[in-house]
Amino acid sequence: MNTPCPIRPDPTAEPAPRRARGRPRKTAGERDDGNRRQALLHAAARLFRQQGFAATSTRDIAAAAGMRSGSPFYHFESKEALLAAVMLEGMDRAVHRQQVAIVASATEPMPVPRECLRVLVRSHLEVLLGPDSDFIPVMLYEWRSLSPAQRTEVNHLKDRYEAAWVPVLRALHDSGELRGDPGLARLMLFGALNWSVQWFDPARRASLDDLADTALHLFLKDPA
């Protein structure tokens, strides 16, 4: 008998906030500030990924976002704070995308751990290689540029993201499908998937689904 998938939607995940009844709507200026902050985050993520953190100036970021050179400091106290915000934004997006994938898989009739791992792997590849995917690669490249306090904050989200993988890998190990220790397998699986940002070419024929299937074949025994 197939073991049911051990992952479930995270009950601690906060839903999107709703505007309280009677609360004043945001002013045009407040909405514009939020849009400008997002524009800076997107521009910074793209430039940090392309040029590196050290080689990118706040002037470069402001220009890429279509703003004046001093505009970043209205939203972020330093370039280092902007880097941390990029990484936190990336992890927030990753956690949200993973939760969406888990919720979608929960509607399937009793998915088995192997399929649950595929859901997690496919979602992770989308985070790394899909549209608007500059945020997480920046975290992979520029981790040492963060302060200890900033690393702690990012690690909180990273640990929450990776926690969903632990019961799935353990279930696969217990069933004999996973080759090796679940803890080591998790580290090596993330290492292999994360390295794909260095070589994946969307112009080639391999799709994200192909990559997900290949990853499962590498780490799991073929089903009997």
C-alpha positions as CSV (number, residue, x, y, z in Angstrom):
1,M,0.0,0.0,0.0
2,N,1.3,3.4,-0.9
3,T,2.1,5.8,2.0
4,P,0.2,9.0,1.7
5,C,2.1,12.3,1.2
6,P,3.4,13.6,4.5
7,I,3.3,17.3,3.6
8,R,0.3,19.5,4.3
9,P,-0.3,23.2,3.9
10,D,1.5,25.2,6.5
11,P,-1.1,26.2,9.1
12,T,1.2,29.0,10.3
13,A,1.2,30.7,6.9
14,E,-0.5,34.0,7.1
15,P,-3.2,34.7,4.5
16,A,-3.0,37.9,2.4
17,P,-4.1,40.7,4.7
18,R,-7.6,42.1,4.0
19,R,-8.4,45.8,4.3
20,A,-10.4,46.3,7.5
21,R,-13.9,47.6,7.0
22,G,-14.0,51.3,7.4
23,R,-10.2,51.7,7.1
24,P,-9.1,54.6,4.9
25,R,-7.8,53.6,1.5
26,K,-4.2,54.1,0.8
27,T,-3.4,57.5,-0.7
28,A,-1.9,57.7,-4.2
29,G,1.4,58.7,-2.6
30,E,1.4,55.6,-0.3
31,R,0.6,53.3,-3.2
32,D,3.3,55.0,-5.3
33,D,5.9,54.5,-2.5
34,G,5.1,50.8,-2.4
35,N,5.4,50.6,-6.2
36,R,8.7,52.4,-6.1
37,R,10.1,50.1,-3.4
38,Q,9.2,47.1,-5.5
39,A,10.8,48.7,-8.6
40,L,14.0,49.2,-6.6
41,L,13.9,45.6,-5.4
42,H,13.4,44.2,-8.9
43,A,16.2,46.4,-10.3
44,A,18.6,45.6,-7.5
45,A,17.9,41.9,-7.8
46,R,18.6,42.0,-11.6
47,L,21.8,44.0,-11.2
48,F,23.1,42.1,-8.2
49,R,22.7,38.9,-10.2
50,Q,24.2,40.3,-13.4
51,Q,27.0,42.4,-12.0
52,G,27.5,41.3,-8.4
53,F,26.8,43.2,-5.2
54,A,30.2,44.9,-5.0
55,A,30.2,46.1,-8.6
56,T,26.7,47.6,-8.4
57,S,26.1,51.1,-7.1
58,T,23.0,52.6,-5.7
59,R,23.2,55.0,-8.6
60,D,23.0,52.0,-11.0
61,I,20.0,50.7,-9.2
62,A,18.2,54.0,-9.2
63,A,18.9,54.5,-12.9
64,A,17.6,51.0,-13.7
65,A,14.4,51.7,-11.7
66,G,14.0,55.1,-13.5
67,M,14.6,57.1,-10.4
68,R,17.0,59.8,-9.2
69,S,20.3,58.7,-7.7
70,G,19.3,59.3,-4.1
71,S,15.9,57.6,-4.3
72,P,17.1,54.2,-2.9
73,F,17.9,55.8,0.4
74,Y,14.3,57.0,0.9
75,H,13.4,53.3,1.1
76,F,16.6,51.6,2.3
77,E,19.2,53.0,4.7
78,S,22.1,51.4,2.7
79,K,23.0,49.2,-0.2
80,E,23.5,46.4,2.3
81,A,19.9,46.8,3.6
82,L,18.7,46.7,0.0
83,L,20.6,43.4,-0.5
84,A,19.0,41.9,2.6
85,A,15.6,43.1,1.4
86,V,16.1,41.4,-2.0
87,M,16.9,38.1,-0.3
88,L,14.0,38.4,2.1
89,E,11.7,39.2,-0.8
90,G,13.1,36.2,-2.7
91,M,12.5,33.8,0.3
92,D,9.0,35.3,0.8
93,R,8.2,34.5,-2.8
94,A,9.7,31.0,-2.5
95,V,7.7,30.2,0.6
96,H,4.4,31.5,-1.0
97,R,5.0,29.6,-4.3
98,Q,5.8,26.4,-2.4
99,Q,2.6,26.7,-0.3
100,V,0.5,27.2,-3.4
101,A,2.1,24.1,-4.9
102,I,1.4,22.1,-1.8
103,V,-2.2,23.3,-1.6
104,A,-2.7,22.3,-5.2
105,S,-1.3,18.8,-4.7
106,A,-3.5,18.3,-1.6
107,T,-6.5,18.3,-3.9
108,E,-5.1,15.2,-5.7
109,P,-6.4,11.8,-4.5
110,M,-3.9,10.6,-1.9
111,P,-0.6,11.5,-3.6
112,V,2.4,9.4,-2.6
113,P,5.7,10.7,-1.2
114,R,7.4,10.4,-4.6
115,E,4.8,12.7,-6.2
116,C,5.1,15.1,-3.2
117,L,8.9,15.4,-3.8
118,R,8.3,16.1,-7.4
119,V,5.9,18.9,-6.4
120,L,8.6,20.4,-4.2
121,V,11.3,20.0,-6.8
122,R,9.2,21.5,-9.6
123,S,8.2,24.4,-7.4
124,H,11.9,25.1,-6.4
125,L,13.0,25.0,-10.1
126,E,10.3,27.6,-10.9
127,V,11.6,29.8,-8.1
128,L,15.2,29.4,-9.4
129,L,14.6,29.5,-13.2
130,G,11.0,30.8,-13.8
131,P,9.9,34.3,-14.6
132,D,11.2,37.1,-12.3
133,S,13.8,34.7,-10.8
134,D,16.7,37.0,-10.0
135,F,16.0,37.1,-6.2
136,I,17.1,33.6,-5.0
137,P,20.2,33.4,-7.2
138,V,21.3,36.7,-5.5
139,M,21.0,34.9,-2.2
140,L,23.1,32.0,-3.5
141,Y,25.9,34.3,-4.8
142,E,26.0,37.1,-2.2
143,W,25.3,35.3,1.1
144,R,28.6,36.5,2.6
145,S,27.7,40.1,2.0
146,L,25.0,40.0,4.7
147,S,25.6,40.9,8.3
148,P,25.1,38.2,11.0
149,A,21.7,39.8,12.0
150,Q,20.6,39.8,8.3
151,R,21.6,36.2,7.9
152,T,19.6,35.2,10.9
153,E,16.5,36.9,9.5
154,V,16.9,35.3,6.0
155,N,17.7,31.9,7.6
156,H,14.3,32.0,9.5
157,L,12.5,32.0,6.2
158,K,14.9,29.5,4.6
159,D,14.4,27.0,7.5
160,R,10.6,27.4,7.1
161,Y,10.9,26.7,3.4
162,E,13.1,23.6,3.7
163,A,11.0,22.2,6.6
164,A,8.4,20.9,4.1
165,W,11.0,18.7,2.5
166,V,12.1,16.8,5.6
167,P,9.0,14.5,6.2
168,V,8.9,13.7,2.5
169,L,12.5,12.6,2.3
170,R,12.1,10.6,5.5
171,A,9.0,8.9,4.1
172,L,10.9,8.0,0.9
173,H,13.8,6.7,3.0
174,D,11.5,4.6,5.1
175,S,9.9,3.1,2.0
176,G,13.4,2.3,0.5
177,E,13.0,4.6,-2.5
178,L,15.5,7.2,-1.3
179,R,19.2,6.4,-1.7
180,G,21.1,7.5,1.3
181,D,20.5,9.5,4.5
182,P,17.6,11.9,4.3
183,G,19.5,14.8,5.8
184,L,22.4,14.4,3.4
185,A,20.1,13.8,0.5
186,R,18.3,17.1,1.3
187,L,21.6,19.1,1.2
188,M,22.8,17.4,-2.0
189,L,19.4,17.8,-3.6
190,F,19.3,21.5,-2.9
191,G,22.9,21.8,-4.1
192,A,22.2,20.1,-7.4
193,L,19.0,22.1,-8.0
194,N,20.6,25.5,-7.0
195,W,23.5,24.9,-9.3
196,S,21.1,24.8,-12.3
197,V,21.0,28.6,-12.2
198,Q,24.6,28.4,-13.6
199,W,23.9,26.3,-16.6
200,F,20.2,26.2,-17.4
201,D,19.4,27.6,-20.9
202,P,15.7,28.2,-21.5
203,A,16.4,28.2,-25.2
204,R,17.3,24.5,-25.1
205,R,14.7,21.8,-25.3
206,A,14.8,20.7,-21.6
207,S,11.9,22.1,-19.7
208,L,11.5,22.5,-15.9
209,D,9.3,19.4,-15.9
210,D,12.2,17.5,-17.6
211,L,14.6,18.8,-14.9
212,A,12.3,17.8,-12.2
213,D,11.9,14.3,-13.6
214,T,15.6,13.9,-14.0
215,A,16.3,15.0,-10.4
216,L,13.9,12.3,-9.1
217,H,15.6,9.7,-11.3
218,L,19.0,10.7,-9.8
219,F,18.0,10.6,-6.2
220,L,15.3,7.9,-6.0
221,K,15.1,4.3,-7.0
222,D,12.8,3.5,-9.9
223,P,9.4,2.3,-8.6
224,A,8.9,-1.4,-8.6
